[in-house]
């Protein structure tokens, strides 16, 4: 049975994942932020780490950076985000796969087993992002405007651009409506935009939707 460390900043989500996986794997540790994750993974050295992309302390990419080459574990990103830059970022950081949180329990158990064996596993739509990125001869330029947003602000921005209401965003990201409003205000201020319609156009122009 494969050993797994589960890294996600939402306790409720970690509990749900453990219930979905059942006896299919052995959960040997959990973490809710980057520092906890690095410590638990170094200590337990699981076969596979289920890693959320957006974490307090620098995100999943920071976990990968700190642990690069120092543990035998393989990393499978499990995130609500299906944005190309998130997928490509963690794959370049060393993850062996990326699946979204819409995945079923049996599918996730299978993905863990395949990653543990050395396979690369991606949700079907996301595989195209990876192929396109590594087929390109040049690395995408850094967008200074996008770069000033936090990971959570980017998540909120993408959902706003897709037409989600604040309540729907709050439910999707496991945060309060008030927190969503705070993030939207921050994004508008940083990008010097006036309303959510301008935000949507801005995101569409950068293919973030």
C-alpha positions as CSV (number, residue, x, y, z in Angstrom):
1,X,0.0,0.0,0.0
2,X,1.3,3.4,-1.0
3,X,2.1,5.9,1.8
4,X,0.8,9.5,1.3
5,X,1.3,12.9,2.9
6,X,-1.7,15.2,2.2
7,X,-0.9,18.9,1.9
8,X,-3.8,21.4,1.7
9,X,-4.6,24.5,3.7
10,X,-8.2,23.5,4.3
11,X,-8.8,20.9,7.1
12,X,-12.3,20.1,5.8
13,X,-10.9,19.3,2.4
14,X,-8.2,17.0,3.8
15,X,-10.8,15.2,5.8
16,X,-12.9,14.7,2.7
17,X,-10.0,13.4,0.7
18,X,-9.1,10.9,3.4
19,X,-12.7,9.6,3.5
20,X,-12.7,9.3,-0.4
21,X,-9.4,7.4,-0.4
22,X,-10.5,5.0,2.3
23,X,-8.2,2.0,2.7
24,X,-6.7,2.5,-0.7
25,X,-3.6,4.2,0.6
26,X,-2.0,4.9,4.0
27,X,-2.1,8.5,5.0
28,X,1.1,9.0,7.1
29,X,1.0,12.8,7.5
30,X,-0.8,16.1,6.8
31,X,0.2,19.7,6.5
32,X,-1.6,23.0,6.0
33,X,1.2,25.3,4.9
34,X,4.6,25.3,3.3
35,X,6.7,25.0,6.5
36,X,4.6,22.2,7.9
37,X,4.7,20.4,4.5
38,X,8.4,20.5,4.2
39,X,8.9,19.2,7.8
40,X,6.4,16.4,7.5
41,X,7.6,15.2,4.1
42,X,11.2,15.2,5.3
43,X,10.2,13.2,8.4
44,X,7.8,10.7,6.8
45,X,9.3,10.4,3.3
46,X,6.0,9.1,1.8
47,X,5.8,7.4,-1.6
48,X,3.5,10.2,-2.9
49,X,2.7,13.7,-1.7
50,X,-0.7,15.1,-2.6
51,X,0.1,18.8,-3.0
52,X,-2.2,21.7,-3.3
53,X,-0.9,24.5,-5.5
54,X,-2.0,27.4,-3.4
55,X,-0.7,27.3,0.1
56,X,0.3,29.9,2.8
57,X,4.0,30.5,2.7
58,X,4.7,30.4,-1.0
59,X,2.5,27.7,-2.5
60,X,3.2,24.2,-3.8
61,X,6.1,25.4,-6.0
62,X,7.9,26.6,-2.8
63,X,7.5,23.1,-1.3
64,X,8.9,21.5,-4.4
65,X,11.8,24.0,-4.4
66,X,12.8,23.4,-0.8
67,X,12.6,19.6,-1.1
68,X,14.2,19.3,-4.6
69,X,16.5,16.2,-4.6
70,X,16.3,15.7,-0.9
71,X,13.5,13.2,-0.6
72,X,12.5,10.1,-2.6
73,X,8.9,11.1,-2.7
74,X,6.9,11.8,-5.9
75,X,4.6,14.7,-6.0
76,X,1.0,14.8,-7.4
77,X,-0.6,18.2,-7.5
78,X,-4.3,18.2,-6.4
79,X,-5.9,21.7,-6.9
80,X,-9.1,23.5,-7.6
81,X,-7.2,25.5,-10.2
82,X,-7.0,24.4,-13.8
83,X,-5.0,27.4,-15.0
84,X,-2.2,26.7,-17.4
85,X,0.4,28.7,-15.5
86,X,-0.3,26.7,-12.3
87,X,-0.1,23.3,-14.1
88,X,3.1,24.3,-15.9
89,X,4.7,25.9,-12.8
90,X,4.4,22.8,-10.6
91,X,5.5,20.4,-13.4
92,X,8.6,22.5,-14.0
93,X,9.1,22.4,-10.2
94,X,9.2,18.6,-10.2
95,X,5.6,17.3,-9.8
96,X,4.8,14.1,-11.6
97,X,1.2,14.9,-12.3
98,X,-1.6,17.3,-11.8
99,X,-5.3,16.5,-11.2
100,X,-8.2,18.8,-10.2
101,X,-10.4,18.5,-7.1
102,X,-13.3,17.2,-9.2
103,X,-11.5,13.8,-9.4
104,X,-13.3,10.9,-7.8
105,X,-11.9,8.8,-4.9
106,X,-11.2,5.7,-7.0
107,X,-9.6,7.9,-9.8
108,X,-7.4,9.6,-7.2
109,X,-6.3,6.3,-5.7
110,X,-5.4,5.1,-9.2
111,X,-3.5,8.3,-9.9
112,X,-1.5,8.0,-6.7
113,X,-0.6,4.4,-7.6
114,X,0.6,5.4,-11.1
115,X,2.6,8.3,-9.8
116,X,4.2,6.1,-7.2
117,X,5.3,3.7,-10.0
118,X,6.9,6.6,-11.9
119,X,4.1,7.5,-14.4
120,X,3.1,11.0,-15.2
121,X,-0.7,11.6,-14.5
122,X,-2.8,14.5,-15.6
123,X,-6.5,15.3,-15.9
124,X,-7.1,15.0,-19.7
125,X,-7.6,18.8,-20.4
126,X,-4.5,19.7,-18.4
127,X,-2.2,17.3,-20.3
128,X,-2.5,19.7,-23.3
129,X,-1.1,22.6,-21.3
130,X,2.0,20.6,-20.5
131,X,2.5,19.4,-24.1
132,X,2.1,22.9,-25.4
133,X,4.5,24.4,-22.9
134,X,7.3,22.0,-23.5
135,X,6.8,22.0,-27.2
136,X,7.3,25.7,-27.3
137,X,10.8,26.9,-28.0
138,X,10.7,29.9,-25.7
139,X,9.6,30.4,-22.1
140,X,6.5,32.6,-21.7
141,X,7.5,36.1,-20.6
142,X,6.7,37.2,-17.0
143,X,3.7,39.4,-16.8
144,X,4.5,42.1,-14.3
145,X,0.9,42.9,-13.6
146,X,-0.1,39.3,-13.0
147,X,3.0,38.7,-11.0
148,X,2.0,41.3,-8.4
149,X,-1.1,39.3,-7.5
150,X,-1.1,36.6,-4.8
151,X,-2.0,33.0,-5.7
152,X,-5.4,33.4,-4.0
153,X,-6.1,36.6,-5.8
154,X,-5.3,34.9,-9.1
155,X,-7.8,32.1,-8.2
156,X,-10.5,34.6,-7.4
157,X,-9.7,36.6,-10.6
158,X,-10.1,33.5,-12.7
159,X,-13.5,32.6,-11.2
160,X,-14.7,36.2,-11.5
161,X,-13.8,36.1,-15.2
162,X,-15.7,32.9,-15.6
163,X,-18.9,34.6,-14.3
164,X,-19.0,33.1,-10.8
165,X,-21.0,35.1,-8.2
166,X,-19.2,35.9,-4.9
167,X,-21.1,33.2,-3.1
168,X,-20.1,30.6,-5.6
169,X,-16.5,31.7,-5.4
170,X,-16.6,31.5,-1.6
171,X,-18.0,27.9,-1.8
172,X,-15.5,26.8,-4.5
173,X,-12.5,28.1,-2.5
174,X,-13.7,27.3,1.0
175,X,-13.5,31.0,2.1
176,X,-16.1,33.6,3.2
177,X,-18.0,36.0,0.9
178,X,-16.3,38.8,2.9
179,X,-12.9,37.4,2.1
180,X,-13.8,37.1,-1.6
181,X,-14.8,40.8,-1.6
182,X,-11.5,41.7,0.0
183,X,-9.6,39.8,-2.6
184,X,-11.6,41.4,-5.5
185,X,-10.9,44.9,-4.0
186,X,-7.2,44.2,-3.8
187,X,-7.0,42.9,-7.4
188,X,-8.9,45.9,-8.7
189,X,-6.6,48.3,-6.8
190,X,-3.4,46.5,-8.0
191,X,-4.5,46.3,-11.6
192,X,-6.0,49.8,-11.5
193,X,-9.4,48.5,-12.8
194,X,-12.9,49.8,-11.9
195,X,-15.2,46.8,-11.9
196,X,-15.6,43.0,-12.4
197,X,-16.4,43.5,-16.1
198,X,-13.0,45.1,-16.7
199,X,-11.4,42.3,-14.6
200,X,-13.0,39.7,-16.9
201,X,-11.7,41.4,-20.0
202,X,-8.2,41.8,-18.5
203,X,-8.2,38.0,-17.6
204,X,-9.5,37.0,-21.0
205,X,-6.8,39.0,-22.8
206,X,-4.2,36.9,-20.9
207,X,-6.0,33.6,-21.4
208,X,-6.5,33.1,-17.7
209,X,-10.2,32.2,-18.1
